[in-house]
Amino acid sequence: MRLGIFGGTFNPIHFGHLRAAEEVRLAVGLDEVLFVPSHIPPHKELAGGSTARQRLETVKLAIGGNPHFRLSSFEVEQGGSSYSIRTIEHVRASYGITPYFILGRDAFNEISTWHRAGELFGLANFVATSRPGSPAFVLGDVLGGLAADFRADGAGYVHTSGNRILFTEVTALDISSSLVRALCRSGKSITYLVPREVEEYIKEEGMYA
């Protein structure tokens, strides 16, 4: 089984998230993508006043129609700061596989600062998404000394463990969670930025207003 992990605050989830996950699933040949909303992101302020329960529910509603997408409440149930390596270890133990961790190029550029960064690449493959025309990637600039554990190949880089770093271009949808929150605060429409079920839930809960 080829399983992707797609973590984030999803505050709220929007079509940009969903389209990126679908394009990565097809490009990498994943059987499923596991969406993992964070509890408290260690590298990002959680804005807007939403609760973990609300963010879990919006993701559940958003992915309900895709049989290849699944929801995990692992990080929310763990509480505290959400460290990706704990989620990777949990997935490895639960499924007996080496997962594919999906993240944007901007987040990947900061990966050397992550909790237990030196252990990450021995535990999972990484799929870094970028927009068409993104600048060339230089592994040493991002990973520093950790780059010595990799060799280049045609599709990305291979770690000494055999795990890989892959790069996948995804459609650049100019949507962000901060834009959705700002529109909610000003009472403006978020139709066609988020799935209809998510829009209705946000209105019912009074999220971001």
C-alpha positions as CSV (number, residue, x, y, z in Angstrom):
1,M,0.0,0.0,0.0
2,R,1.3,3.4,-0.9
3,L,0.0,5.9,1.6
4,G,0.4,9.7,1.6
5,I,0.4,11.9,4.7
6,F,-1.0,15.4,4.2
7,G,-0.7,17.4,7.4
8,G,-1.6,21.0,8.1
9,T,-3.8,23.3,10.1
10,F,-6.5,23.3,7.5
11,N,-7.8,26.5,8.9
12,P,-10.0,26.0,6.9
13,I,-9.4,23.4,4.3
14,H,-10.0,24.8,0.7
15,F,-9.9,23.7,-2.9
16,G,-6.2,24.4,-3.1
17,H,-5.5,21.8,-0.5
18,L,-7.8,19.2,-2.2
19,R,-6.5,19.8,-5.7
20,A,-2.8,19.5,-4.6
21,A,-3.5,16.3,-2.7
22,E,-5.3,14.8,-5.7
23,E,-2.5,15.8,-8.1
24,V,0.1,14.3,-5.9
25,R,-1.9,11.1,-5.4
26,L,-2.0,10.6,-9.2
27,A,1.6,11.7,-9.9
28,V,3.1,9.5,-7.2
29,G,0.7,6.6,-7.5
30,L,-0.7,6.7,-4.0
31,D,-3.5,4.4,-3.0
32,E,-4.7,6.8,-0.3
33,V,-4.0,10.2,1.1
34,L,-4.3,10.6,4.9
35,F,-5.3,14.2,5.9
36,V,-4.0,15.0,9.4
37,P,-5.1,18.3,10.9
38,S,-2.6,19.5,13.5
39,H,-3.4,20.3,17.1
40,I,-0.9,23.1,17.7
41,P,1.5,23.7,14.8
42,P,5.1,24.3,16.1
43,H,6.1,26.6,13.2
44,K,2.9,28.5,12.6
45,E,0.5,30.6,14.6
46,L,-3.1,29.2,14.6
47,A,-5.2,32.2,13.7
48,G,-8.9,32.8,13.6
49,G,-10.1,31.2,16.9
50,S,-11.2,27.9,15.3
51,T,-11.2,24.8,17.5
52,A,-9.6,21.5,16.7
53,R,-13.0,19.9,16.6
54,Q,-14.2,22.4,14.0
55,R,-11.1,21.9,11.8
56,L,-11.5,18.1,11.9
57,E,-15.1,18.4,10.9
58,T,-14.4,20.7,7.9
59,V,-11.8,18.2,6.6
60,K,-14.2,15.3,7.1
61,L,-16.8,17.2,5.1
62,A,-14.4,18.2,2.4
63,I,-13.0,14.8,1.7
64,G,-16.1,12.7,2.1
65,G,-16.8,12.3,-1.6
66,N,-13.3,11.0,-2.5
67,P,-12.7,7.3,-1.8
68,H,-8.9,7.9,-1.9
69,F,-8.9,10.5,0.9
70,R,-9.1,9.6,4.6
71,L,-9.1,11.6,7.8
72,S,-6.8,11.1,10.8
73,S,-7.5,12.7,14.2
74,F,-4.1,11.5,15.6
75,E,-2.5,14.8,16.1
76,V,-5.6,16.4,17.7
77,E,-6.0,13.5,20.0
78,Q,-2.4,13.6,21.0
79,G,-2.7,17.3,22.1
80,G,0.2,19.6,22.6
81,S,2.5,20.6,19.7
82,S,2.1,18.5,16.6
83,Y,5.4,17.2,15.5
84,S,5.4,15.4,12.1
85,I,7.9,12.7,13.2
86,R,5.4,11.4,15.7
87,T,2.7,11.2,13.1
88,I,5.1,9.4,10.7
89,E,6.0,6.9,13.4
90,H,2.3,6.4,14.2
91,V,1.5,5.6,10.6
92,R,4.5,3.3,10.2
93,A,3.4,1.4,13.3
94,S,-0.3,1.3,12.4
95,Y,0.1,0.3,8.7
96,G,3.5,-1.4,8.5
97,I,4.6,0.8,5.6
98,T,6.9,3.6,4.8
99,P,4.6,6.6,4.0
100,Y,4.9,9.5,1.6
101,F,4.9,12.8,3.5
102,I,3.3,15.6,1.4
103,L,4.2,19.2,1.9
104,G,4.7,22.5,0.0
105,R,8.1,23.7,-1.1
106,D,7.9,26.6,1.3
107,A,7.5,24.2,4.3
108,F,10.2,21.8,2.9
109,N,12.6,24.7,2.8
110,E,12.4,24.9,6.6
111,I,12.5,21.1,7.3
112,S,16.0,21.3,8.8
113,T,14.5,23.2,11.8
114,W,11.8,20.5,12.4
115,H,11.8,18.4,15.6
116,R,14.3,15.4,15.2
117,A,15.0,16.6,11.6
118,G,17.9,14.2,11.2
119,E,15.6,11.2,11.7
120,L,12.8,12.2,9.3
121,F,14.3,10.9,6.0
122,G,15.0,7.5,7.3
123,L,11.3,7.1,8.2
124,A,9.4,8.4,5.2
125,N,9.6,9.5,1.6
126,F,8.9,13.2,1.1
127,V,6.9,14.7,-1.7
128,A,7.5,18.5,-2.0
129,T,5.0,20.3,-4.2
130,S,5.8,23.4,-6.1
131,R,4.2,25.8,-8.6
132,P,5.2,25.7,-12.2
133,G,8.2,28.0,-12.7
134,S,9.5,27.6,-9.1
135,P,13.2,28.3,-8.7
136,A,15.7,25.4,-9.0
137,F,16.1,23.4,-5.8
138,V,19.5,23.0,-4.2
139,L,19.5,20.3,-1.5
140,G,22.5,21.5,0.4
141,D,21.0,25.0,0.8
142,V,17.9,23.4,2.5
143,L,19.3,20.5,4.4
144,G,22.8,21.6,5.2
145,G,24.9,18.7,6.5
146,L,22.0,16.3,6.1
147,A,22.4,16.5,2.4
148,A,25.4,14.3,2.6
149,D,23.0,11.3,3.2
150,F,21.4,11.7,-0.3
151,R,22.3,11.1,-3.9
152,A,20.6,12.6,-6.9
153,D,18.6,10.7,-9.4
154,G,16.3,11.6,-12.3
155,A,13.2,12.2,-10.2
156,G,14.7,13.7,-7.1
157,Y,17.0,12.4,-4.4
158,V,17.6,9.0,-2.7
159,H,18.4,8.8,1.0
160,T,20.9,6.2,2.4
161,S,17.8,4.4,3.8
162,G,16.4,4.0,0.3
163,N,13.7,6.6,0.9
164,R,13.2,9.4,-1.6
165,I,12.6,13.1,-1.9
166,L,10.3,13.7,-4.9
167,F,9.2,17.0,-6.4
168,T,5.8,17.4,-8.0
169,E,4.4,20.5,-9.7
170,V,0.8,21.2,-8.8
171,T,-1.7,23.6,-10.2
172,A,-1.3,27.0,-8.7
173,L,-4.8,27.9,-7.3
174,D,-4.6,31.3,-5.7
175,I,-6.5,30.4,-2.6
176,S,-5.3,30.5,1.0
177,S,-6.9,29.8,4.3
178,S,-6.1,33.4,5.4
179,L,-8.1,34.7,2.5
180,V,-11.1,32.5,3.4
181,R,-10.9,33.7,7.0
182,A,-10.6,37.4,6.0
183,L,-13.7,37.0,3.7
184,C,-15.6,35.4,6.6
185,R,-14.7,38.3,9.0
186,S,-16.0,40.8,6.5
187,G,-19.2,38.9,5.8
188,K,-18.3,38.2,2.2
189,S,-18.9,35.1,0.1
190,I,-16.5,32.2,0.2
191,T,-18.4,30.2,-2.4
192,Y,-16.2,28.3,-4.9
193,L,-13.2,28.7,-2.5
194,V,-14.2,25.8,-0.3
195,P,-16.5,22.9,-0.8
196,R,-20.2,23.7,-0.3
197,E,-20.5,21.4,2.8
198,V,-17.5,23.3,4.4
199,E,-19.0,26.7,3.6
200,E,-22.3,25.7,5.2
201,Y,-20.6,24.3,8.3
202,I,-18.5,27.5,8.7
203,K,-21.7,29.6,8.5
204,E,-23.5,27.3,11.0
205,E,-20.7,27.4,13.5
206,G,-20.0,31.2,13.0
207,M,-16.3,30.4,12.4
208,Y,-14.0,33.3,11.7
209,A,-16.8,35.8,12.0
